[in-house]
């Protein structure tokens, strides 16, 4: 059980570091505003980060964006490890998946909420002038970041923000 907890903490730290690096200092990619991201209630997009310790591919799903009921799901792989992470603002619960097991990390919901709410805000700001296609930039640490497959206001089922029944 201790090994699982340590793996979950390491996965969470890698994801948060990758997210921070990916959302820092965004720049060139689309064109003028009017994309709806700042007023989106849901969003789905993928991110590739390369060039540093946060190298990986991530897919984000956000529902009830910018509200106290926001729900976020991140699925990804980094350094050969697959993971998923869910923060459900409606239920005030959080779960982490280490590639083989889901772990309830709801006891740290407040800190998880704070981190992932900041992540959402960072991506929303980075994509503020995006209009279509991929959005690419180099973050302050020199990582190449590509945000793609961006879908504004997709229909996302609430069940996406729950771990599968065991």
C-alpha positions in Angstrom: 0.0 0.0 0.0 2.9 2.4 0.8 4.4 1.7 -2.6 1.2 2.6 -4.3 1.0 5.8 -2.3 4.6 6.7 -3.3 3.9 6.0 -6.9 0.8 8.1 -6.9 2.7 11.0 -5.3 5.5 10.8 -7.9 2.9 10.7 -10.8 1.1 13.7 -9.3 4.4 15.6 -9.0 5.4 14.8 -12.6 2.0 15.8 -13.9 1.9 19.1 -12.0 5.4 20.0 -13.0 4.6 19.2 -16.6 1.5 21.2 -16.5 3.2 24.2 -14.9 5.9 24.1 -17.6 3.5 23.6 -20.4 1.3 26.6 -19.4 4.1 29.0 -18.6 4.9 31.7 -21.0 2.7 30.7 -23.9 3.0 32.4 -27.3 2.6 32.0 -31.0 0.1 29.7 -32.6 -3.3 30.9 -33.8 -4.5 34.4 -34.5 -7.0 37.0 -33.1 -9.5 36.4 -30.3 -13.1 35.3 -30.4 -12.5 31.6 -29.8 -14.8 31.2 -26.9 -12.3 29.7 -24.6 -12.6 32.4 -22.0 -16.3 31.7 -21.8 -16.2 28.0 -22.4 -18.1 25.8 -20.0 -16.3 22.7 -21.2 -13.1 22.0 -23.1 -11.1 19.1 -24.4 -7.5 19.3 -25.7 -4.3 17.4 -26.0 -0.8 18.6 -25.1 2.7 17.3 -26.2 5.6 18.6 -24.2 9.2 17.8 -25.3 12.7 18.8 -24.5 12.9 18.4 -20.7 12.0 16.5 -17.6 8.2 17.0 -18.3 8.3 15.3 -21.7 5.0 13.6 -22.3 1.6 13.6 -23.9 -1.5 14.6 -22.0 -5.3 14.9 -22.8 -7.4 17.3 -20.7 -11.1 17.2 -20.2 -12.8 20.1 -18.3 -16.4 20.5 -17.4 -18.1 23.4 -15.6 -15.0 25.4 -16.4 -14.2 28.3 -14.1 -16.8 27.4 -11.4 -16.6 25.9 -8.0 -18.2 22.8 -9.6 -15.4 22.4 -12.2 -14.4 18.8 -13.0 -11.0 18.0 -14.6 -9.7 14.7 -16.0 -6.1 14.4 -17.3 -4.9 11.3 -19.0 -1.3 10.9 -20.2 2.0 9.2 -20.4 5.4 10.4 -19.5 8.7 8.5 -19.3 6.9 5.3 -20.3 4.3 5.6 -17.5 0.6 5.9 -18.2 -1.5 7.8 -15.7 -4.9 9.6 -15.2 -6.0 12.1 -12.7 -9.5 13.3 -11.8 -10.5 16.3 -9.6 -14.3 16.5 -9.2 -15.4 19.8 -7.8 -19.1 18.7 -7.7 -18.2 15.9 -5.3 -15.1 17.5 -3.9 -13.2 14.3 -4.5 -10.0 13.4 -6.4 -8.5 10.2 -7.8 -5.1 9.2 -9.3 -4.4 6.3 -11.6 -0.8 5.0 -11.8 -1.2 2.8 -14.8 -2.7 -0.2 -12.9 -4.7 1.1 -9.9 -7.0 4.0 -9.1 -6.3 5.6 -5.7 -8.7 7.9 -3.9 -6.7 11.1 -3.0 -9.7 13.0 -1.8 -8.0 13.7 1.5 -5.9 16.2 -0.4 -8.8 17.6 -2.4 -8.1 21.3 -1.5 -4.5 21.2 -2.7 -5.5 19.2 -5.8 -8.2 21.7 -6.6 -5.9 24.6 -6.2 -3.3 23.1 -8.5 -5.6 22.0 -11.2 -7.8 25.2 -11.1 -4.5 27.1 -11.7 -3.7 24.7 -14.5 -7.1 25.4 -16.2 -6.6 29.2 -15.7 -3.1 29.0 -17.3 -4.3 27.1 -20.3 -7.3 29.3 -20.8 -5.0 32.4 -20.7 -2.5 30.7 -23.1 -5.3 29.9 -25.6 -7.0 33.3 -25.3 -5.9 34.2 -28.9 -6.2 30.8 -30.4 -8.6 30.5 -33.3 -8.0 27.1 -35.0 -5.5 24.4 -35.5 -2.6 23.7 -33.2 -1.1 26.1 -30.7 2.6 25.9 -30.2 5.2 27.7 -28.1 8.4 27.3 -26.2 8.0 27.6 -22.5 10.5 29.5 -20.3 12.4 26.3 -19.6 13.0 25.7 -23.3 10.4 22.9 -23.6 8.5 22.7 -26.9 4.7 22.7 -26.2 2.0 21.8 -28.7 -1.7 22.1 -27.8 -3.9 20.4 -30.4 -7.3 18.7 -31.0 -8.9 21.6 -29.2 -12.6 21.3 -28.8 -14.6 24.2 -27.2 -17.8 23.2 -25.3 -17.8 19.5 -26.2 -20.5 17.4 -24.5 -18.7 15.6 -21.7 -20.5 12.9 -19.6 -20.3 13.3 -15.8 -19.1 9.7 -15.7 -15.8 10.8 -17.3 -15.0 12.5 -14.0 -15.3 9.3 -11.9 -12.9 6.4 -11.8 -14.3 3.2 -13.3 -16.2 0.9 -10.9 -13.9 -1.8 -9.5 
